[in-house]
Amino acid sequence: MPPQAVDLEPFHDEISRRVTVLRWDQDRIVAWLAREHDIVISKVTLRRRLTEWGVTRRAGPIDPTLIAAIDHEFHHTLHNDREIAQKLNSQGFNTSHSQVKDIRLSHGWRHYNRSDADNATAVEATFQRVDEALEEGTARNYGREFLQSNLRSVHGFRATENTIRDALATLDPGGTAKRKPGPGKGKKKGEFNTKGPDYVWSIDGHDKFRDYGIHIYAAVDGAARKVKWFYINNSNRT
């Protein structure tokens, strides 16, 4: 007497969700059915049923919010695929480093350029970004490391430190020369004069927590030497 066929139709939606959304493999689904529902089937049976339903791991649409989250993490941090997956899972997503890699590569988001043409395009884009930052003015006092961090954490633009160094040397040779160490630099001290309170405010920022979306800024009164303004921006806050 042939074995009785297992009816999986009541679990159609749950199995489909685990395949297309949670990206479970067949071994995990077979184990889940046995553990949670006392249904014992083989991978061959499951594979045949998935084929009948037209369900594959690549067929289902991926949640656009997951793609957007991977986009943000890739372009605003230096995290690898595993670290991105861990960060997103802590935020309520359900993904894996392999899925992060698949989505990243499908959108052309690569950690390294593998061809001369891609590298040339990246260099051109970096020079344009640096030129725009210098034209805006805020980045004129930035060195290559700080500018690289600013472009990544604030603007979501990834660039290599060497390319930014070359761009600064080409587009801002005067500023680059001033930042280079040399004899006597940092030893000369001038006299600071101000006409009175609130005439000059000195403003600076602190980006040590930039990878967590936190940027801290403050202003000090040049005459009173007291903090007059303090601001914290948390870009991760919803």
LOVO-84655 format. One line per field, with one value per atom (N, C-alpha, C, O): x, y, z. Coordinates in pm, 1 decimal, m for minus. Each point is the difference from the previous one (the first is absolute). Layout:
LOVO-84655
c1	c(X:...)
c2	c(Y:...)
c3	c(Z:...)
END
This chain:
LOVO-84655
c1	c(85.5:m85.5:88.6:84.3:m104.6:85.2:m23.4:m110.3:215.9:m15.5:m98.7:m10.3:m61.2:m100.1:67.8:93.7:m142.5:58.5:m26.6:m107.8:206.9:m12.4:m63.5:44.1:m146.5:m67.7:72.3:m7.5:76.8:73.4:m75.4:48.0:m167.1:m74.5:m29.7:6.8:m39.7:m24.4:122.3:m12.4:130.2:123.2:59.5:114.5:m195.8:47.9:57.8:113.4:m189.6:42.4:123.2:92.0:m91.3:112.3:128.7:107.3:m119.1:118.6:49.9:120.3:m213.7:37.9:71.3:98.4:m149.3:62.1:141.0:90.6:m72.7:132.3:99.8:120.0:m170.2:88.7:33.6:117.1:m219.2:20.4:40.6:72.1:m116.2:28.9:114.3:96.6:m109.5:102.8:118.7:102.3:m114.7:109.5:46.4:119.7:m216.0:35.1:34.6:m57.4:152.8:26.7:m93.0:m74.9:80.8:m93.8:23.9:m95.5:220.8:28.9:m65.9:m54.2:59.2:m57.1:m152.5:m60.6:m1.2:m146.2:m45.3:m98.6:171.0:m33.5:10.2:m86.1:191.3:17.0:m109.8:m48.8:9.9:m106.2:m134.0:m73.0:40.9:m125.5:m2.6:m102.6:215.1:5.6:m8.0:m66.8:134.0:5.8:m129.6:m47.6:m10.0:m115.8:m133.7:m99.8:97.6:m129.2:m2.2:m98.4:206.9:7.4:m26.8:m61.0:106.6:m13.5:137.9:91.1:m77.1:128.6:m6.7:m77.6:158.4:7.3:147.0:86.3:m60.1:136.3:20.2:m96.0:221.8:28.0:m52.4:m36.9:33.9:m52.8:m147.8:m45.4:m30.1:m142.9:m18.7:m83.9:161.4:m11.5:36.5:m68.0:173.7:42.9:m107.2:m24.9:m38.5:m105.4:m119.3:m59.6:24.6:m113.7:30.0:m87.4:209.2:38.3:m4.8:m38.3:77.4:m5.7:m144.8:m30.1:m59.2:m142.2:m57.0:m83.7:129.1:m48.7:69.5:m46.3:156.7:75.6:75.8:18.6:25.6:68.9:148.7:37.9:44.8:145.1:57.5:m66.9:190.3:63.6:27.1:13.6:m5.5:28.0:m124.8:6.1:m117.3:m120.1:m74.7:m58.5:60.0:m79.3:60.3:122.3:m205.1:51.3:62.3:m50.2:158.0:68.6:m58.2:m29.2:12.9:m57.5:82.5:120.0:m181.7:74.7:65.4:104.8:m165.7:61.0:130.9:91.4:m81.7:124.9:108.3:114.3:m151.3:96.2:48.6:119.2:m212.5:37.0:91.8:92.6:m119.1:83.5:140.6:97.8:m86.8:131.3:74.2:120.5:m193.1:57.3:61.2:113.0:m188.0:47.9:121.9:98.3:m103.4:111.0:126.3:110.4:m126.7:117.1:67.1:122.7:m202.4:56.5:37.3:75.0:m125.9:28.6:94.1:37.9:0.2:90.5:105.9:m3.0:95.9:101.5:m25.9:92.1:m214.6:m34.4:5.0:m31.5:71.8:m6.8:m140.5:m87.0:65.3:m134.6:m52.1:m117.9:204.5:m43.5:m38.2:m99.7:179.0:m29.7:m127.5:m77.0:55.1:m123.8:m121.0:m100.4:110.8:m111.1:m28.5:m116.0:221.2:m18.5:m65.9:m88.4:130.9:m58.3:m148.2:m82.9:49.5:m139.6:m87.7:m115.3:168.3:m77.9:m30.6:m106.3:199.8:m24.8:m106.7:m56.7:29.2:m101.8:m135.4:m94.4:84.6:m127.4:m10.2:m101.7:203.6:m0.9:38.8:49.4:m72.4:41.1:75.7:m59.8:190.9:81.4:128.8:27.1:50.0:126.9:107.6:m29.9:155.8:108.0:1.2:39.6:m83.1:m4.8:m107.6:20.3:m134.9:m103.9:45.6:m25.8:93.6:54.4:94.8:m3.6:87.8:94.2:m73.8:35.1:m137.7:m75.9:m65.0:6.9:m70.0:m67.0:103.2:m20.4:130.0:104.6:55.8:12.1:21.7:58.1:m101.5:35.7:m163.8:m102.0:m20.3:m48.5:85.5:m11.2:134.7:9.6:93.9:129.9:75.1:89.4:m124.4:68.6:115.7:m19.9:139.1:116.7:98.3:17.3:46.3:102.2:125.9:70.2:m42.8:118.2:m38.6:m85.0:148.2:m21.2:90.4:120.6:m180.4:76.0:50.0:73.6:m109.7:45.5:54.9:m33.1:117.6:56.7:m107.6:9.4:m112.3:m107.3:m77.6:m30.3:m2.1:m71.4:85.1:m51.4:181.3:88.7:9.8:1.6:4.8:6.1:m128.3:4.4:m118.8:m127.4:m6.0:m49.0:99.5:0.4:91.5:m34.0:149.0:92.7:m63.1:9.2:m72.6:m65.4:m110.4:m13.0:m65.4:m108.1:56.0:m56.5:166.9:61.2:53.3:m19.9:87.1:49.8:m115.3:12.3:m123.8:m115.7:m56.1:m34.7:25.6:m51.8:91.5:m47.0:176.5:95.1:m6.3:5.4:m16.8:m11.2:m125.1:4.2:m114.5:m123.7:14.3:m48.6:116.3:19.7:88.2:m26.5:131.3:87.5:m72.4:19.8:m103.5:m75.8:m99.7:m22.8:m36.4:m93.9:72.0:m56.0:180.5:82.5:23.1:104.3:m198.4:12.4:121.1:62.3:m28.0:105.3:138.9:95.0:m80.2:131.3:104.9:119.6:m162.0:94.3:12.3:69.8:m137.6:2.9:123.6:38.7:22.3:101.3:m66.3:m122.5:204.0:m57.4:m82.7:m105.2:151.5:m72.8:m133.8:m102.0:103.2:m123.8:m97.9:m120.6:172.1:m88.4:m59.3:m117.1:195.7:m51.7:m113.3:m103.4:122.8:m103.5:m124.4:m112.3:132.3:m112.5:m81.9:m122.9:189.7:m72.0:m79.0:m110.4:168.5:m67.6:m115.2:m111.5:136.5:m100.4:m111.4:m114.5:146.5:m100.1:m67.3:m121.9:202.2:m53.5:m19.6:m54.1:97.2:m17.9:82.9:m41.3:159.7:87.7:128.3:72.0:m43.4:120.0:112.6:m18.9:135.6:118.2:123.3:1.5:102.2:123.3:77.2:m10.3:87.8:77.8:104.6:26.8:32.2:101.2:m57.7:63.2:m184.6:m62.5:m35.5:15.8:m63.3:m31.0:126.9:m1.2:110.4:127.3:42.8:42.3:m53.2:36.7:m91.0:45.4:m174.0:m94.4:30.4:m3.0:32.2:33.5:129.5:9.8:88.9:127.1:m17.1:69.9:m162.3:m23.0:m90.1:27.1:m134.4:m101.6:25.4:m48.3:123.8:26.4:146.1:28.1:65.2:142.2:41.4:85.5:m145.5:33.9:m37.3:80.8:m203.1:m45.0:79.8:28.9:7.7:78.7:137.6:50.1:10.1:132.3:m5.2:92.1:m199.3:m12.0:m16.2:41.6:m100.9:m22.6:120.7:4.0:95.2:116.9:88.3:20.0:32.7:90.6:130.6:45.1:13.4:125.1:66.6:m59.9:183.9:72.2:m72.5:m38.2:20.8:m57.9:m150.4:m59.4:m4.8:m145.2:m60.8:41.8:m136.5:m64.9:68.4:m48.9:161.3:71.9:m31.1:8.3:m43.3:m28.1:m139.7:m97.0:87.9:m127.9:m26.9:84.5:m202.3:m37.7:m88.8:m34.2:m1.7:m86.8:m141.6:m22.3:m72.8:m140.5:m72.2:m2.5:m55.1:m71.8:m144.6:m28.6:m60.2:m141.0:m57.5:47.0:m146.7:m55.6:m86.3:m30.2:m9.0:m81.8:m81.1:12.0:m94.9:m81.3:m89.6:m56.2:43.8:m87.8:42.7:m76.4:197.9:47.1:56.4:m18.0:86.3:55.6:m34.9:25.8:m84.2:m23.5:89.7:6.4:61.8:82.3:m78.1:m41.8:23.1:m85.2:84.0:89.1:m118.1:70.4:m96.2:m104.5:141.0:m84.4:76.6:123.1:m195.7:56.5:m71.1:m120.2:195.9:m60.2:47.9:m1.0:42.5:46.8:m111.0:27.0:m152.9:m113.0:m76.7:m118.3:186.2:m67.9:m57.5:m104.3:172.7:m50.3:m132.1:m70.7:37.0:m127.2:m102.3:m106.8:141.4:m91.8:m2.9:m92.3:191.9:m0.2:109.6:116.4:m154.4:93.1:m19.0:m112.3:221.7:m5.0:70.2:110.8:m175.7:56.3:m16.1:m93.9:187.1:m7.3:67.3:84.1:m122.4:57.9:41.8:m73.4:192.6:54.8:15.4:49.8:m91.8:16.5:149.0:63.0:m7.1:140.8:44.0:115.1:m205.1:35.0:m20.4:89.6:m205.3:m31.4:54.4:11.4:22.8:48.5:m102.1:36.4:m161.2:m107.1:m77.6:m13.8:m36.1:m79.0:m131.9:m77.6:53.6:m121.5:m106.0:m118.6:163.5:m94.4:49.1:118.9:m212.4:33.7:m108.8:m118.9:160.4:m100.0:44.4:115.9:m208.9:25.1:m101.2:m120.7:170.6:m86.6:11.7:109.0:m220.3:m4.9:m76.8:m123.1:195.8:m66.3:m66.9:m79.5:108.3:m65.7:m132.1:m76.2:47.7:m122.1:m119.6:5.1:m113.7:m119.9:m106.2:m109.0)
c2	c(m119.9:119.9:124.2:17.5:69.0:120.0:91.6:5.3:67.7:91.3:111.4:43.6:0.9:104.1:134.6:36.8:34.9:130.3:99.0:0.9:82.3:101.7:124.7:49.0:1.8:121.5:122.8:28.1:44.6:120.4:129.3:109.7:m124.3:121.0:91.4:121.8:m173.3:91.0:84.2:102.7:m147.8:71.5:73.4:45.0:m34.1:63.3:139.1:28.4:57.4:138.9:7.8:77.6:m159.5:4.4:m50.5:56.8:m163.5:m52.2:100.1:22.8:36.7:98.6:119.3:50.5:m5.9:115.3:m33.6:82.8:m204.4:m37.9:m15.5:20.7:m56.7:m15.1:136.2:30.2:52.2:123.2:118.6:87.3:m81.2:115.3:m29.0:75.8:m189.0:m32.8:m72.8:m17.8:m25.0:m64.4:m129.6:m28.6:m50.0:m128.3:m98.5:4.8:m94.9:m106.7:m118.2:2.1:m104.1:m112.3:m82.8:m49.2:33.1:m75.4:65.1:m68.4:199.0:70.7:m10.7:m12.1:16.7:m11.0:m140.1:m15.8:m86.2:m138.2:m17.6:m63.3:119.2:m10.7:76.3:m46.4:162.0:80.5:m73.5:0.2:m63.0:m74.5:m117.0:m27.7:m38.8:m113.9:46.9:m62.8:171.7:47.1:66.3:m25.8:110.3:80.5:m66.4:26.3:m113.0:m54.2:m152.4:m57.9:m6.9:m147.7:m53.6:m105.8:178.7:m43.3:m38.3:82.6:m208.1:m50.0:m19.4:m81.6:156.1:m12.7:5.1:38.7:m77.4:5.4:130.5:69.4:m37.9:119.8:m16.1:97.9:m221.6:m23.7:37.5:64.9:m106.2:34.3:150.3:57.2:6.8:144.7:71.1:94.6:m138.7:63.4:m13.6:93.7:m212.0:m21.3:90.9:55.1:m39.8:85.1:147.5:72.9:m28.8:138.4:27.6:108.9:m208.0:15.4:13.2:81.5:m161.5:8.5:137.5:53.8:2.0:131.4:115.3:114.0:m143.5:106.2:87.8:119.3:m179.0:75.7:m33.6:m116.7:217.3:m16.9:111.2:99.6:m117.5:100.7:128.6:106.1:m113.4:118.5:60.0:107.5:m175.3:46.7:108.8:89.1:m95.4:93.9:139.2:13.9:88.7:136.8:26.6:m46.0:119.5:34.9:129.8:92.6:m87.1:116.6:124.0:2.7:100.7:121.3:67.4:63.0:m75.5:62.3:m69.3:64.1:m193.6:m71.8:48.7:22.0:m5.6:50.2:139.1:29.4:56.5:136.0:m1.9:80.5:m173.1:m9.2:m47.8:50.5:m146.9:m47.1:111.2:17.9:56.0:114.8:99.2:45.2:m12.0:98.6:m52.6:72.3:m197.2:m54.5:m12.4:26.7:m66.9:m16.5:133.1:9.9:92.7:127.6:92.9:95.5:m121.6:89.6:m60.6:68.2:m194.0:m64.1:m78.0:m6.9:m51.0:m87.3:m145.3:m81.6:48.4:m135.1:m97.2:36.0:m160.6:m103.9:m60.3:42.5:m141.3:m55.9:m63.7:13.6:m82.1:m66.3:104.1:m15.9:121.6:104.9:75.5:39.3:m19.2:64.9:m85.5:51.3:m182.3:m90.2:2.0:3.9:m6.5:4.0:129.9:m0.6:111.8:129.9:4.7:47.4:m95.6:4.6:m95.9:31.6:m147.9:m93.9:58.9:m25.7:105.0:64.2:108.6:42.6:2.4:102.3:m59.7:73.6:m207.4:m64.5:m66.7:m63.2:74.6:m70.4:m145.7:m37.0:m44.0:m140.3:m28.4:m27.4:34.2:m18.0:m71.6:m23.5:m10.1:m68.4:72.6:82.5:m113.4:67.7:m37.4:80.4:m202.5:m39.2:77.2:37.8:m13.8:80.2:144.9:63.0:m10.9:135.5:9.5:97.0:m198.2:m0.9:m6.1:72.0:m158.1:m11.5:133.4:43.1:21.6:127.6:106.2:78.8:m76.8:99.5:m12.4:99.7:m221.4:m20.2:23.8:46.6:m79.1:21.9:148.1:36.0:50.7:144.6:64.0:122.2:m204.2:53.3:67.0:80.9:m113.5:58.9:m91.8:m100.0:133.1:m84.5:66.4:121.9:m204.7:51.0:40.5:93.2:m163.1:28.7:m1.8:m78.4:165.4:2.5:m103.0:m3.7:m79.4:m110.7:27.3:m82.2:191.2:29.8:141.5:84.3:m59.7:133.7:103.0:115.3:m157.5:93.0:41.8:117.9:m215.7:32.6:87.7:90.8:m118.0:79.2:143.9:94.7:m79.6:134.6:77.6:119.7:m188.2:64.8:43.8:108.6:m194.4:32.5:118.9:86.4:m82.1:112.6:129.8:102.6:m106.8:120.1:48.9:119.9:m213.0:37.1:59.3:94.5:m150.2:51.1:141.2:86.3:m61.8:134.9:99.9:112.3:m153.0:89.0:29.5:114.3:m216.4:19.0:90.5:88.1:m109.8:83.3:143.7:93.3:m74.5:134.6:70.5:118.2:m191.0:59.0:36.1:104.4:m191.6:27.5:123.0:81.5:m67.4:117.2:126.2:106.6:m118.6:115.5:46.5:119.9:m215.2:34.9:68.2:88.1:m129.3:71.2:m71.2:19.3:m101.2:m64.5:m91.4:m11.8:m52.5:m101.3:56.3:m77.1:207.8:57.1:m25.5:1.2:m23.8:m28.3:m149.0:m39.4:m43.8:m143.9:m63.3:35.8:m129.7:m84.9:m116.0:m11.9:m73.8:m106.7:m97.3:m45.7:13.5:m96.6:56.1:m68.7:194.3:59.7:22.3:m18.4:58.0:20.1:m132.3:m5.2:m101.4:m132.3:m39.1:m49.9:72.3:m32.3:85.9:m49.2:177.2:90.7:m40.0:m2.9:m27.9:m38.8:m128.6:m15.8:m75.9:m127.9:12.9:m42.9:101.7:1.4:100.9:m23.9:135.5:105.1:m12.2:12.8:m37.9:0.8:m139.1:m12.7:m92.1:m135.0:m29.9:m77.7:139.8:m22.1:m66.3:54.9:m172.8:m75.0:31.2:m1.3:29.3:27.2:m45.9:m1.3:m36.3:m42.8:121.7:109.2:m130.5:109.7:51.1:120.0:m210.7:41.3:89.4:96.8:m130.4:81.1:138.9:99.6:m93.3:129.8:81.2:121.4:m185.4:69.9:60.2:115.5:m193.7:50.9:114.7:97.2:m109.1:105.6:129.3:108.0:m118.5:119.6:63.1:122.3:m204.7:53.5:71.0:97.6:m145.3:60.5:122.1:102.2:m113.5:105.2:107.1:112.5:m147.3:95.9:m9.4:m38.3:73.0:m13.8:90.1:m38.0:157.4:90.7:m57.1:1.3:m51.4:m59.1:m124.2:m23.8:m56.3:m120.4:35.4:m65.8:169.6:43.0:48.0:m24.9:93.2:50.9:m112.4:13.7:m123.4:m111.1:m91.1:m83.1:97.5:m85.9:40.7:119.0:m216.3:33.5:58.4:m33.6:120.0:62.6:67.6:9.8:38.1:64.6:124.9:86.4:m79.3:120.2:5.8:88.2:m180.1:4.4:m40.1:m98.4:171.9:m25.9:66.8:m7.0:71.4:65.1:149.7:59.0:0.3:142.8:25.0:m61.0:149.2:32.5:148.9:84.0:m53.4:139.5:46.3:m76.9:202.8:58.0:9.7:50.1:m98.4:1.7:117.0:11.2:74.1:116.2:m2.8:m37.8:76.9:11.7:125.0:42.8:15.2:126.9:m15.8:98.5:m219.8:m18.7:m127.9:m76.3:51.9:m122.2:m13.3:98.3:m220.5:m34.9:63.5:m1.4:57.0:56.7:m110.6:2.4:m98.7:m113.2:m129.4:m13.6:m80.0:m133.8:m98.4:2.7:m88.0:m104.6:m131.1:m47.8:m8.7:m118.3:m119.6:11.5:m125.9:m122.8:m117.8:10.4:m121.4:m120.0:m120.8:m0.9:m100.0:m124.9:m114.9:m19.8:m56.9:m105.7:m139.0:m90.9:72.4:m131.7:m104.8:m119.4:165.3:m93.8:5.0:m33.8:76.3:18.1:m131.1:0.6:m115.0:m128.1:m38.9:m87.3:151.9:m25.4:111.2:4.7:84.6:105.8:118.1:81.1:m68.5:108.4:100.9:m36.8:164.2:107.6:109.3:43.4:m0.2:95.7:129.0:m3.9:117.6:129.5:95.4:m11.9:106.1:97.6:128.7:m0.1:111.7:131.1:64.4:m3.8:63.2:65.3:148.8:38.9:43.0:144.9:33.1:m34.7:102.1:30.7:90.3:m6.6:91.4:92.1:m63.7:4.0:m61.6:m57.3:m141.4:m49.3:m17.1:m137.6:m93.9:m92.3:117.3:m84.6:m58.7:61.9:m183.3:m64.5:74.0:11.6:38.8:76.6:m81.6:32.9:m139.6:m76.5:m143.6:m25.2:m69.3:m142.0:m74.7:21.7:m110.4:m68.3:m144.0:m25.6:m67.0:m141.5:m43.1:15.2:m69.1:m49.8:m151.0:m53.9:m13.8:m147.1:m37.5:0.7:m34.3:m32.2:m134.7:m29.4:m56.4:m131.7:8.0:m96.6:212.9:11.4:9.8:70.9:m143.1:0.4:88.9:14.1)
c3	c(0.0:0.0:0.0:88.0:m188.3:m8.4:119.4:54.5:m13.8:112.9:m34.1:m114.6:216.7:m19.2:m22.3:70.9:m169.9:m32.5:112.3:59.5:m31.5:104.3:m59.5:m103.9:168.8:m46.6:54.8:119.6:m205.5:41.6:m32.3:28.5:m88.6:m38.3:118.8:m16.8:136.4:113.2:38.3:66.7:m109.8:34.5:m120.1:2.9:m108.9:m123.7:27.3:m38.6:104.0:21.8:89.9:m25.8:132.2:92.9:m65.4:20.3:m98.8:m68.7:m103.6:m12.5:m61.8:m102.1:63.5:m54.1:170.0:67.0:46.5:m9.1:58.8:47.2:m114.9:17.7:m133.7:m116.2:m61.4:m23.0:m3.6:m75.9:84.4:m48.2:173.1:85.4:96.1:8.7:64.8:98.5:m60.8:66.3:m193.2:m71.8:67.4:4.8:47.5:58.7:m111.0:m108.8:137.6:m95.7:30.1:97.6:m182.2:11.2:126.2:60.2:m19.5:122.2:120.8:86.9:m82.5:114.8:1.4:106.5:m224.1:m7.4:39.6:72.0:m119.3:36.7:150.7:61.1:m0.5:144.8:73.9:103.0:m154.3:62.3:m2.4:99.2:m212.3:m10.6:99.5:62.1:m48.5:92.8:144.7:82.2:m51.2:138.6:44.0:110.5:m194.2:38.3:m31.4:67.1:m169.8:m44.3:m10.6:m46.0:88.5:m5.4:m139.3:m16.0:m84.4:m139.1:m51.2:m4.7:m33.4:m47.3:m150.5:m49.8:m20.8:m145.8:m40.7:78.9:m199.9:m51.8:m77.7:m33.7:6.4:m79.3:m142.3:m64.9:17.1:m135.5:m4.4:m94.3:197.3:4.6:10.0:m69.5:155.3:15.0:m129.6:m39.7:m26.3:m123.7:m108.3:m75.8:69.3:m99.0:27.7:m92.5:221.5:34.4:m28.1:m47.2:75.6:m28.7:m150.2:m42.7:m36.7:m145.1:m46.7:m87.2:145.0:m35.1:35.8:m72.4:183.7:44.4:m72.8:5.5:m73.2:m66.2:97.8:m24.0:135.5:105.1:m3.4:9.7:m23.3:8.0:87.0:27.5:15.0:87.0:m76.5:61.0:m192.8:m79.4:m63.2:m59.8:72.4:m70.0:75.3:m61.5:192.8:77.3:3.3:1.7:m0.8:8.9:136.7:102.6:m102.7:124.2:53.9:m75.7:206.4:65.3:m34.8:27.2:m87.2:m36.1:120.1:m14.2:133.2:117.6:36.9:51.8:m77.7:24.7:m96.3:40.0:m167.0:m98.6:39.1:m8.6:51.8:40.9:122.0:10.2:82.3:120.2:m34.7:55.3:m146.0:m43.5:m73.7:17.9:m100.3:m71.5:98.5:m18.4:122.4:98.3:75.3:16.4:29.4:76.7:m85.4:47.5:m172.1:m86.9:m30.0:2.9:m31.7:m42.7:115.3:m20.2:140.5:112.0:103.9:95.2:m111.5:95.6:m77.7:m122.9:197.3:m58.7:38.1:m3.4:39.3:41.7:m117.2:m113.4:142.3:m102.5:m1.4:76.1:m162.4:m17.1:128.7:33.0:38.4:123.4:105.5:70.4:m60.0:97.6:m36.9:87.6:m217.8:m44.2:37.0:49.2:m73.3:32.9:150.0:41.1:40.6:145.6:43.5:85.7:m144.3:36.2:m39.2:77.8:m196.5:m45.3:79.5:29.1:6.2:81.0:137.4:56.5:m2.3:129.3:m11.3:100.6:m223.9:m23.0:m38.3:m28.7:28.2:m27.8:m134.8:m28.9:m55.5:m128.4:22.7:106.5:m207.9:5.2:m129.0:m104.1:112.6:m120.3:37.6:117.8:m216.5:20.4:m78.3:m86.3:116.5:m70.9:m148.1:m84.4:53.1:m141.3:m75.0:m115.4:179.6:m64.7:m15.7:m102.5:204.4:m10.8:m119.6:m75.7:59.8:m111.3:m133.5:m93.5:83.9:m124.8:m37.4:m115.1:213.0:m27.3:m35.4:m92.4:165.4:m24.9:m141.5:m71.2:30.6:m132.4:m111.1:m108.2:135.2:m102.0:m29.0:m107.2:202.4:m19.7:m34.4:m11.5:m4.9:m37.8:113.1:m24.7:149.7:116.3:37.6:69.1:m113.5:21.0:96.1:m0.2:81.7:90.0:m77.4:39.0:m147.7:m80.7:m147.6:m42.2:m35.1:m144.3:m65.9:24.6:m108.2:m56.8:m141.7:m54.7:m4.7:m135.7:m5.1:83.4:m182.5:m17.3:m30.8:42.3:m116.6:m35.2:124.9:17.8:69.3:123.4:91.0:65.4:m61.3:84.5:m51.2:78.5:m210.2:m58.3:28.6:28.3:m35.8:29.9:145.6:30.9:59.4:142.8:28.9:80.8:m146.3:19.4:m48.2:67.3:m182.8:m52.9:93.6:24.8:26.2:91.9:129.8:55.0:m7.2:123.1:m19.9:85.6:m197.1:m28.4:m5.7:49.0:m108.6:m8.1:138.9:29.7:55.3:135.6:81.6:71.9:m83.2:74.1:m49.4:80.1:m210.1:m56.1:52.5:34.2:m28.1:52.7:146.8:43.7:33.9:142.3:20.0:88.4:m170.0:10.4:m42.7:58.3:m159.7:m47.2:105.5:16.1:55.7:106.4:116.0:65.2:m39.5:96.9:130.9:62.5:m19.1:130.8:6.9:105.5:m215.1:m0.6:m26.4:m13.5:5.7:m34.1:107.9:m29.1:151.7:107.3:29.6:93.5:m173.1:24.4:m64.0:m111.2:182.4:m59.8:m71.8:m0.6:m60.1:m82.0:83.9:m44.7:165.9:82.9:46.3:m4.7:49.7:48.8:m115.0:16.6:m133.1:m115.3:m45.7:m37.8:40.8:m35.8:93.5:m44.4:173.1:98.0:m19.7:10.9:m39.9:m20.3:m121.8:6.0:m115.9:m121.0:21.2:m52.1:129.3:22.1:98.7:m29.9:147.8:106.3:m24.8:38.4:m101.6:m20.8:m136.0:m11.2:m92.3:m136.8:m59.2:m109.8:180.5:m51.3:m122.5:m86.0:77.2:m115.9:46.8:83.4:m136.9:37.8:m97.5:m121.6:176.9:m82.3:75.7:123.1:m197.4:64.7:49.3:m55.9:161.6:57.6:m99.2:m5.7:m72.2:m96.6:m109.3:m42.2:m3.5:m104.3:53.2:m70.6:193.9:59.2:19.4:m20.3:59.1:13.7:m133.3:m5.2:m103.7:m131.6:m42.4:m60.4:92.4:m36.6:74.5:m59.0:188.0:77.5:m49.6:m9.5:m22.0:m49.3:m133.1:m27.4:m56.1:m131.3:7.5:m63.0:140.6:1.4:105.8:m12.5:116.5:107.5:43.6:113.5:m202.9:34.5:116.2:80.1:m70.0:108.6:135.5:92.9:m81.6:124.9:35.0:117.3:m218.1:24.2:55.2:91.1:m146.7:46.5:144.8:77.7:m42.4:137.5:101.1:115.1:m156.3:93.2:14.7:90.7:m179.3:8.3:117.6:23.9:49.3:110.7:m52.5:m109.5:187.8:m40.7:117.0:107.1:m123.9:109.3:48.7:m78.8:206.7:59.6:m3.7:62.0:m133.4:m7.5:133.5:61.3:m18.4:126.3:117.8:112.7:m137.9:108.9:9.7:107.7:m218.4:0.3:53.7:m45.0:139.6:59.2:m16.8:31.3:m80.6:m17.3:114.5:89.8:m95.4:102.0:m54.0:m110.2:188.5:m42.0:66.4:122.6:m203.6:51.3:m46.6:m113.6:199.3:m35.7:64.0:105.4:m166.6:48.0:124.8:67.4:m36.8:118.5:m6.5:m95.8:197.0:4.1:m122.9:m48.4:m0.8:m112.3:m132.4:m96.5:91.2:m126.3:m90.3:m121.7:183.8:m74.7:73.6:119.6:m192.2:52.6:m74.8:m122.9:195.8:m60.2:1.8:105.5:m223.3:m14.4:m41.5:m84.2:143.8:m36.4:13.1:64.4:m126.0:3.1:49.6:0.5:40.7:51.9:m69.6:18.0:m98.6:m81.4:39.7:m83.0:206.6:42.4:m4.8:m13.0:23.8:0.1:m131.4:m5.1:m101.1:m128.1:m54.0:m65.5:92.9:m50.8:65.1:m50.4:162.5:67.2:m29.2:61.0:m155.3:m39.3:93.4:m6.7:95.0:98.8:m35.3:m15.7:3.5:m29.6:105.6:25.9:33.8:110.2:m42.9:m53.5:77.3:m34.6:118.8:78.7:m67.8:108.3:m44.1:m89.9:155.1:m28.5:131.1:98.7:m98.9:118.9:m27.8:m105.6:198.7:m10.5:13.7:99.9:m201.2:0.9:113.1:43.0:6.5:108.0:137.2:84.3:m62.2:131.1:17.1:112.2:m225.2:1.5:65.4:72.8:m99.5:50.8:m117.7:m105.5:127.3:m104.4:m14.6:94.8:m216.7:m26.4:m73.4:2.8:m68.4:m83.7:m8.1:m19.3:34.2:m0.1:m75.0:23.3:m114.0:m82.9:m25.3:m32.4:47.7:m32.1:m103.7:19.1:m129.3:m104.9:m5.2:m19.7:37.2:m7.9:m123.6:0.2:m108.4:m126.5:2.6:m89.3:190.0:10.0:72.9:1.5:60.1:78.4:m94.4:m100.5:133.6:m84.3:62.3:m55.5)
END
